[in-house]
């Protein structure tokens, strides 16, 4: 009987942890405005509904989540370069593993205006135009990816960033890439703009299923034992 109780308690604990892992409430009204990662300044980015954010100013800034993700996760949604307020061609993007403006990953995208800069794989300075992925450590930028592909005005682009073990990955504008990097295995997520208006919507964030299930407490075991006894009695009476 004890073996059965432990099996039931294991399944119960796994269910509770899995549900908790699967439900992160994305409420951008709780997020904070912080400095833009490359050029500084914190202006304009605001919540525009439970899981939306908007930048209506041709300005720099980041809006960063009120929760932190540790280990494996995904963060996805839609980003839209907008032209209703300013018809511009600069940078918008996603940040993750965010500690602060000097320590994070950023996935940026521009249309031919402002660029980003960092150290490339060969140790030389790289000017990043188009789409780029940057690792920022102690204020030093390293370019992990860069490609001359540019966003189009007022188009909704699905994005996804995440971690799986030692690998980080992104998907945006038909580009999918992954890189082995463990600089930031935990951190917050968010968005940034640099001299660009934008909208971010349909946001969802979830950790990947847990790698370990905590040992059920004595109270949980007792409750499950009582449930098992009730079930056993009813089964016996029905025979």
N, C-alpha and C positions, 0 to 999 in steps of 0.2 A: 504493500500500500504506500509506504514511504517513497518508493521509487516512482510510483504514479503521481504522487503529490509533487515531487520535485520536477517531474516532466511538465506537469500542468503549470507549476510556478514559473518554470523557464519560459514556456510559451507566453504566459501572461506578461512577464517582464519584457520579453522581446517585443510584444505587441505595444506595450506602453512606450518603450523607448523609440520604436519605429514611428509611432504616431507623432511623438514629440519631435523627432528628427524631420518628419515630413512637413511640418507646419511652422514655417517662419512667417510671421505677419509683416508684410512690407507696407509700412505706413510712412510715407515720405514727410508727413507733417511733423514727425518726430526726428527727422534727420537734421544735420547741422550744416550750416554754410561755412566753408573753410577756404583757404587759399588755393588758387589754381596751381597745379603741380609744376609747370614749367616757367610761367611768367609772373606768378604771384597775383595778388588781388582777390578779393572775395566780394563779388557783387552780382546781384540779380537772380541767381538760381534759387527757385522756390518750389515748394510742393504745390501741385495743382490737382489734388485728389489723393485718395488713399495710396494708390500705387503709381503715381505719376509725378513728374517734375518738369519744370519749364524754365527756359532762359529767354526772356523777351528783350534783354538788353544786349547790345553789341559789346560784351564785357567778359572779363575773366572771373572764374570762380569754380568751386567744387561744392557739391552737396553730398554728404557722407552719411551712411547708414548709422542707426542707433544700435545695431547688433554687430557682433563679430563672428566670423566663421573660422572654425579650426579643423584642419584635416581636409578630407575630400568634400567638395561642394560643387554646385552649379549656380550661376546667377544669370538670368536671361530676361529678355524683354524686347522692346522696339525703340530704336533711336531714329529721330527724324530731324535732319537739317532744315530749318524753316527760313522763309524769306519774307514773311508778312510784315515784319517790323524793319528789318535791314536785309537788303539783298547782298549778302557777303559770301566769302569763300574760305573761311578760316576753320578753326579746329573745334571739334566736339569729340567726346569719347567716354570710355568707361574706366574706372579704377577699381582695383581689387588688391587684397593683401595689404590694405591701407593702414599704415601706422600714423603717418602724417605726410605733409607735402614733400618731405625729403626722403621718405621710405615707403615704397609701394611699387605696384605694377600699373602701367597705364596703356590702354589700347586707344590710340588716337587716330583721327581721320580728318583730312582737309581736302579742299577742292582746288587748290592752287594758290592759296594765300600764304598764311603763316606756316612756318616749318617748325619741327622739333629738332633737337640736336643731341648727340650722344656719341659714345665710343663704340665702334664697330668690333666685329670678331677679330679683325687684324690689328686692333689697338689704335686705329686712326679715327679722327673725328668724322662723324657721318652726319650730314644734313638730311633729316627724314621728311620727305614729302609724300603725299598720298596717304597710305595706311601704314601704321607702325605700332610696334609693341616695344615698350621701354621698361627696363628694370631700373628703379631709382633707389640707390643705397647711399645714405649719408650725403644726399645732394649730388651724387655722381650718377649720370645717366649712361646706361648701356643699352644699345639698340639690339634687341633680340630678333626683330623682324621689320622689314620695310619693303613696300612694293608700290609702284606708281599706278595706283588705282584710286579714282576720285569719286566722291559722292555726288549725287544729283539732287537738285533742288526739290524740297518738299516730298521726298520719297521716304516711305517707312522701311527701315532696314531691321530685320531680326538680328539679334546678337546673342551670344552666349559666351561666358568665360567660366573657367573652373579649374579645379585641381583634382588629380587622380594619382595618389601616391606621391612620387617625386616629380610628377609632370604637371605643368600648367598648360592650358589650352584656350583657344578662342575660335569663334566662328562669327564672321561678319562679311556681308556683301559678297557671298560666294567663296570667301577665303576661309580655309580651315587649317589651323596649325597647332602643333604641340611642341613643348620644349621641356627638357629636364632642368628644373631649377627649384631649389629649396630655400631661397633667400627669405621668403615670407610664407610660412606654413599656416599662419593664422592672420586675421585682419578683417577690416571692414570693407564694404563695397560702396560704390557710388558713381557719380558722373562729374565731368568737368567740361567747361567751354573756355576757349581763348579767342576773344574778339568775334564771337559767333552766337547767333540765336539758335535754339534747338528745343525739341520736345522729347521726353523720355516716358514711355508708357508700357502697360502690360507687364509690369515687373514681377518676377517671382524668384525666390531664393530658397534653396534647400540643401542641407547636408546630404551626402550619400549615406546609405544605410550604415549603422554603427558596426565597428569591427569587434566590439566586445559587449556582452550583456552583463550588467551588474548583478551580483549575487542577491537574490531576493531577501528581504528582511524577515525576521522572525514573525512579525505581525502578518506580512503577506502570506507566509507559509501556513500560519494558523488559519487565516481566512480561507485559503484554498483547501486546507484539510477539512474544514467544516463543510465546504461545498461538495467535496468529494464524498464525505460521509452521507450527506443528504442524497446525492446522486446514487450512491451504492444502496442505500435503504430503499429508494424508490424502485431501483432495478430489481432488487430481491423480492419486493412485494408484488411486482408485476409478473413474476415467474410462477 
